[in-house]
Amino acid sequence: METIKTINYILSVIFLVCYSYQFVYIFISLFLKRKSLGIYEEKKYAVLICARNEENVIGQLISSIHNQDYSKKLIDIYVAADNCTDDTAKIARQLGAIVYERRNTEKVGKGYALNFLLCNIDSKYGIEEYAGFFVFDADNLLDESYISEMNKVFSKGFNIVTSYRNSKNYDTNWISAGYSLWFLREACSLNHPRMAAKSSCAVSGTGFMFSKEVIRKCGGWNFYLLTEDIEFTVYNIINNEKIGYCPTAILYDEQPVTFSQSWHQRMRWAKGYLQVFSKYGLAMIKGIFKKTGFSCFDMCMSTMPAVFLTAFGIIINTSAIFVGVLNGTDVTVVLGSMVETFFNMYLMLFAIGFITTVTQWKMIHANSFKKILYLFTFPIFMMTYIPISLTAIFKKVNWKPIKHTHCATLAQVRMKK
């Protein structure tokens, strides 16, 4: 049984070695300030929104786009009403969006809807009509200066730019708060330091843009894995594209509030990471020794080792306990080692949540009591990834839509203090 304790120790050391650079990122982030990016020439952009039965929220997103402090004539809004059975298309058209309705129940997922939208834009208007393309989910809201701030970073030479991802419903419960803290951490403690270190950032789901040159080079949007955003990120990094980050472009996203919804969504993400590593893992590993070395290493660490290290550790410890019980052996050493491992994991995640909460305190739209309360539930939320990731290894996973019902304006979100 002492052997199992040694294995757990070795796994912890490997985990620390693999992810120690992210602790350096956190340290860097503590000293970073949001800088004024100056004034740049305004370019013409297309906004891409893929929506499936989003009549409750799409109106608020389009309104927030209309309220941008950016020339209205330089923003065209396109919506892919993807297998909708409600009034999503009707509402979007009434608010001035150009809507294409898609009917395909076999090729399901955001990747297919994005490609459908881009193909229609290209055939009707031409990709060359626009300098770049923004991608949003129907439940998003944008700060008034979002597009003008993104335009500044885009104009500095980045062909792909991601933004600061905040949440509309942080204060609903421990699940929505768990998501929210993690996305805030991605923005301020991963992408911001990456940008400062001149490494590549990563696209995360929504709130990003890419140039017409990128979509031309990619031959359209040909990213259809369950995590098409991570696939898009990895593909471009291994092809020498550096992704930028704009900390002053703030987007508000709606997070799931039930564990059932969260389980299905994160199961898709976990399976998607496996798919990405299976398809691009070798190229990423080779890329570590090329020009994009550190960015490829970063993406390798982001997509895979944690899952396998955790799975291996659980299998080893569970098997040892099972064999020990059958043989009448004392298993308290293994149990104690497991408890110690999970306790240390809780403390590490609590520290991450604490640093994020303190540094982003004013950006979190919730009262002080909930900000503090959800610090303690954040590690529990993150540790539920363990059974999700283990299940994803063996289970077939299909894309399922997440229902959005949090109908709120930007003003209403900002009032939550």
C-alpha positions in Angstrom: 0.0 0.0 0.0 3.0 2.3 0.5 3.6 1.8 -3.2 0.3 3.5 -4.0 1.2 6.4 -1.8 4.4 6.8 -3.8 2.5 6.6 -7.1 0.2 9.4 -5.9 3.2 11.5 -4.9 4.8 10.9 -8.3 1.5 11.9 -10.1 1.3 15.0 -8.1 4.9 16.0 -9.0 4.2 15.3 -12.7 1.1 17.4 -12.5 3.0 20.2 -10.9 5.8 20.1 -13.5 3.2 20.1 -16.3 1.3 23.1 -15.0 3.8 25.1 -13.0 4.0 27.6 -15.9 0.3 28.5 -15.3 1.2 29.6 -11.8 3.8 31.9 -13.3 0.9 33.2 -15.5 -1.0 34.0 -12.4 1.9 35.9 -10.9 2.3 37.9 -14.1 -1.4 38.7 -14.2 -1.2 40.3 -10.8 1.0 43.1 -12.2 -0.8 43.6 -15.5 -2.9 46.7 -16.1 -5.4 47.3 -18.8 -3.7 49.7 -21.2 -5.3 52.2 -23.6 -4.8 51.0 -27.1 -5.1 54.3 -28.9 -7.3 55.1 -31.9 -7.3 53.0 -35.1 -9.1 53.3 -38.4 -12.5 51.6 -38.3 -12.9 48.6 -40.5 -16.0 46.8 -41.8 -17.1 43.7 -39.9 -19.6 40.9 -40.2 -21.2 39.6 -37.0 -21.9 35.8 -37.0 -24.5 34.4 -34.6 -25.5 30.8 -34.6 -28.8 30.3 -32.8 -31.1 27.3 -32.1 -34.4 28.2 -30.5 -33.0 31.4 -28.9 -36.1 33.7 -29.1 -35.7 34.5 -25.4 -32.3 36.1 -25.7 -31.3 36.9 -29.2 -33.0 40.3 -29.1 -30.9 41.5 -26.3 -27.7 40.5 -28.1 -28.7 42.3 -31.4 -29.7 45.4 -29.4 -26.3 45.5 -27.7 -24.7 45.3 -31.1 -26.8 48.2 -32.3 -25.7 50.2 -29.3 -22.0 49.9 -30.0 -20.0 53.1 -30.2 -18.8 52.0 -33.6 -20.0 53.2 -37.1 -23.3 51.3 -37.7 -22.7 51.2 -41.4 -19.6 49.2 -40.8 -21.4 46.3 -38.9 -23.6 43.8 -40.6 -25.3 41.2 -38.5 -25.9 37.6 -39.8 -27.8 34.9 -38.0 -27.9 31.2 -38.7 -31.3 30.1 -37.4 -30.2 26.5 -37.0 -33.1 24.0 -37.0 -35.2 26.5 -35.1 -38.8 25.7 -34.2 -39.5 29.1 -32.5 -39.4 32.8 -33.5 -35.7 33.2 -33.4 -35.5 34.0 -37.2 -38.5 36.4 -37.0 -37.1 38.4 -34.1 -33.7 38.6 -35.6 -35.1 39.9 -38.9 -37.3 42.4 -37.1 -34.1 43.8 -35.5 -32.3 44.2 -38.8 -30.2 41.0 -39.0 -29.8 39.1 -42.2 -31.1 35.6 -41.4 -30.4 32.3 -43.1 -32.5 29.3 -41.9 -30.7 26.0 -41.8 -32.4 22.6 -41.8 -30.1 19.7 -41.2 -30.6 17.2 -38.4 -27.7 15.0 -39.4 -24.8 17.5 -39.3 -25.5 19.1 -36.0 -23.4 21.6 -34.1 -22.0 25.1 -34.1 -19.2 24.3 -36.5 -21.7 23.3 -39.2 -23.9 26.3 -38.6 -20.9 28.7 -38.8 -19.7 27.1 -42.1 -23.3 27.4 -43.4 -23.4 31.1 -42.6 -20.0 31.9 -44.1 -20.9 30.0 -47.3 -24.1 32.0 -47.7 -22.2 35.3 -47.0 -19.6 34.4 -49.5 -22.0 33.4 -52.3 -24.2 36.5 -51.8 -21.8 39.3 -50.8 -18.3 37.8 -50.9 -15.9 37.2 -48.0 -13.7 40.1 -49.3 -16.5 42.5 -48.3 -15.3 42.3 -44.7 -12.0 42.8 -42.9 -13.1 40.4 -40.3 -15.8 38.3 -38.6 -17.1 38.3 -35.0 -18.5 35.2 -33.5 -21.1 35.4 -30.7 -23.6 33.0 -29.1 -27.2 34.2 -29.0 -27.2 34.6 -25.2 -24.3 37.1 -25.2 -24.4 40.8 -24.4 -21.6 43.3 -25.4 -20.3 46.3 -23.6 -20.8 49.5 -25.7 -17.2 49.7 -26.7 -16.7 46.0 -27.4 -16.2 46.2 -31.2 -14.2 49.4 -31.1 -11.8 47.9 -28.6 -11.5 44.6 -30.5 -10.8 46.6 -33.7 -7.8 48.2 -31.9 -6.1 44.9 -31.2 -7.1 43.5 -34.6 -5.5 46.6 -36.2 -2.2 45.8 -34.4 -1.7 42.8 -36.7 -3.5 39.9 -35.0 -5.6 37.9 -37.4 -7.5 36.3 -34.5 -8.5 38.1 -31.4 -10.4 36.9 -28.3 -12.0 39.0 -25.5 -12.7 39.3 -21.8 -15.6 36.8 -21.0 -17.8 37.9 -18.1 -21.1 36.4 -17.1 -24.8 37.5 -17.0 -25.8 35.2 -14.2 -22.9 34.7 -11.8 -25.2 35.1 -8.8 -27.8 32.4 -9.7 -26.1 29.5 -8.0 -22.9 27.6 -7.4 -23.0 26.1 -10.9 -23.3 29.4 -12.8 -20.7 30.9 -10.5 -18.3 28.0 -11.0 -18.4 28.5 -14.8 -18.1 32.2 -14.4 -15.0 32.1 -12.2 -13.3 29.7 -14.6 -13.9 31.9 -17.6 -12.7 35.0 -15.7 -9.6 33.1 -14.8 -9.1 32.1 -18.4 -9.3 35.8 -19.4 -7.2 37.4 -16.7 -4.8 34.7 -15.6 -4.2 32.8 -18.9 -4.9 34.9 -22.0 -3.8 38.3 -20.5 -0.4 36.9 -19.4 -0.1 35.0 -22.7 -0.5 38.2 -24.6 2.0 40.0 -22.3 4.5 37.1 -22.9 4.0 37.3 -26.6 2.7 33.8 -26.7 -0.6 32.8 -28.4 -3.9 33.1 -26.6 -6.8 30.7 -27.0 -10.3 31.1 -28.3 -13.0 29.9 -25.8 -16.4 29.3 -27.2 -17.7 32.8 -27.9 -16.6 36.4 -28.1 -13.8 36.2 -30.7 -13.0 37.4 -34.2 -10.9 36.4 -37.2 -9.8 38.0 -40.4 -10.9 37.2 -43.9 -7.3 36.0 -44.5 -7.7 33.4 -41.8 -10.9 32.0 -43.2 -9.4 32.0 -46.7 -6.3 30.2 -45.4 -8.5 27.6 -43.6 -10.7 27.1 -46.7 -13.8 28.1 -44.8 -14.9 27.1 -41.3 -13.9 23.4 -41.4 -13.9 22.8 -37.7 -16.6 20.3 -36.7 -15.4 18.5 -33.6 -17.4 18.8 -30.4 -15.2 21.7 -29.3 -14.9 23.5 -32.5 -13.4 26.6 -30.7 -10.4 24.6 -29.4 -10.0 22.9 -32.8 -9.9 26.3 -34.4 -7.3 27.5 -31.9 -5.0 24.5 -32.2 -5.2 24.4 -36.0 -4.1 28.0 -36.3 -1.4 27.8 -33.7 0.3 24.8 -35.3 0.0 26.8 -38.6 2.0 29.7 -37.1 -0.9 32.0 -36.3 -0.7 34.0 -33.0 -4.0 34.7 -31.3 -4.4 38.1 -29.6 -6.4 39.1 -26.6 -8.3 42.3 -25.8 -8.9 42.8 -22.0 -11.0 45.9 -22.6 -13.6 44.2 -24.9 -16.1 42.8 -22.4 -18.7 40.2 -23.3 -21.4 38.8 -20.9 -22.3 35.1 -21.3 -25.1 33.1 -19.8 -24.0 30.0 -17.8 -26.0 26.8 -17.2 -27.8 26.7 -13.8 -28.7 23.0 -13.4 -26.3 20.2 -12.9 -27.9 18.1 -15.6 -27.3 20.8 -18.2 -23.8 21.3 -16.9 -23.0 17.6 -17.0 -24.1 17.3 -20.7 -22.2 20.5 -21.7 -19.0 19.6 -19.9 -19.2 16.0 -21.1 -19.2 17.4 -24.7 -16.2 19.6 -23.8 -14.3 16.7 -22.3 -15.0 14.5 -25.3 -14.1 17.4 -27.6 -10.7 17.8 -25.9 -10.1 14.1 -26.5 -11.0 14.5 -30.2 -8.8 17.5 -30.6 -5.8 15.7 -29.1 -6.4 12.6 -31.1 -6.5 14.7 -34.3 -3.8 17.3 -33.6 -1.8 15.8 -30.7 1.2 14.7 -32.8 1.3 18.0 -34.7 1.2 19.9 -31.4 4.0 17.8 -29.9 6.1 18.4 -33.1 5.3 22.1 -32.9 6.9 22.3 -29.5 10.3 22.1 -31.2 9.4 24.6 -33.9 8.7 28.4 -34.0 5.5 28.1 -32.1 7.0 25.9 -29.5 5.7 27.3 -26.2 2.2 28.0 -27.6 2.0 24.4 -28.8 3.2 23.2 -25.4 0.6 25.4 -23.7 -2.2 23.9 -25.9 -0.9 20.4 -25.3 -1.2 21.0 -21.5 -4.6 22.6 -22.0 -6.1 19.7 -23.9 -4.8 16.5 -22.4 -2.4 15.6 -19.5 -4.8 16.5 -16.6 -7.4 14.1 -17.8 -5.1 11.1 -18.1 -3.2 11.8 -14.9 -6.5 12.1 -13.0 -8.0 9.0 -14.6 -4.8 7.0 -14.0 -4.7 8.0 -10.3 -8.3 7.2 -9.7 -8.0 3.8 -11.4 -4.9 2.9 -9.5 -6.2 3.9 -6.1 -9.7 2.4 -6.6 -8.1 -0.9 -7.7 -5.8 -0.9 -4.7 -8.7 -0.4 -2.3 -10.7 -3.1 -4.0 -7.9 -5.7 -4.0 -7.0 -4.8 -0.4 -10.6 -5.3 0.8 -10.8 -8.7 -0.9 -7.5 -9.8 0.6 -8.3 -8.4 4.0 -5.4 -5.9 3.8 -5.4 -2.6 5.7 -6.4 0.0 3.1 -6.2 3.1 5.5 -2.9 4.2 3.9 -4.5 4.3 0.4 -7.7 6.0 1.8 -5.6 8.5 3.6 -3.5 9.2 0.5 -6.6 9.8 -1.6 -8.1 12.1 1.0 -4.9 14.1 1.2 -4.8 14.3 -2.6 -8.3 15.6 -2.9 -7.7 18.0 0.0 -4.7 19.4 -1.7 -6.7 19.7 -5.0 -9.4 21.6 -3.1 -6.8 24.0 -1.7 -5.2 24.6 -5.1 -8.5 25.3 -6.8 -9.6 27.5 -3.9 -6.4 29.5 -4.3 -7.1 30.0 -8.0 -10.7 31.0 -7.3 -9.6 33.4 -4.5 -7.0 35.2 -6.7 -9.5 35.5 -9.5 -12.3 36.8 -7.2 -10.0 39.3 -5.5 -8.5 40.7 -8.7 -11.8 40.7 -10.6 -14.0 41.8 -7.7 -15.4 44.9 -9.4 -16.1 42.9 -12.6 -18.2 40.2 -10.9 -21.9 41.2 -10.9 -23.1 39.7 -7.7 -23.4 40.9 -4.1 -20.4 40.5 -1.7 -22.0 37.6 0.2 -22.3 35.5 -3.0 -18.9 36.4 -4.2 -17.4 35.0 -1.0 -19.8 32.0 -0.7 -19.1 30.7 -4.2 -15.3 30.9 -3.5 -15.9 27.8 -1.4 -18.1 25.9 -3.9 -15.8 26.7 -6.8 -13.3 23.8 -6.1 -16.3 21.4 -5.7 -17.6 22.5 -9.1 -14.2 22.0 -10.7 -13.8 18.6 -9.1 -17.0 17.4 -10.7 -14.9 17.4 -13.9 -13.3 14.2 -12.7 -16.3 11.9 -13.2 -17.3 13.8 -16.3 -13.8 13.4 -17.9 -13.6 9.7 -16.9 -17.1 9.1 -18.4 -16.2 11.0 -21.6 -13.3 8.6 -22.3 -15.7 5.7 -22.7 -19.0 7.3 -23.6 -20.2 8.3 -27.1 -21.2 12.0 -26.9 -23.4 14.0 -29.2 -23.9 17.7 -29.5 -26.9 18.9 -27.5 -28.2 22.5 -27.3 -28.2 24.4 -24.0 -31.4 26.2 -23.4 -31.0 29.9 -22.5 -33.7 31.7 -20.5 -31.8 34.5 -18.7 -33.4 37.4 -20.5 -31.6 40.6 -19.3 -30.3 43.8 -20.7 -26.8 45.2 -20.1 -28.2 47.7 -17.6 -29.9 44.9 -15.6 -26.7 42.8 -15.5 -24.7 45.8 -14.2 -27.2 46.5 -11.4 -26.2 43.2 -9.7 -23.9 44.4 -7.0 
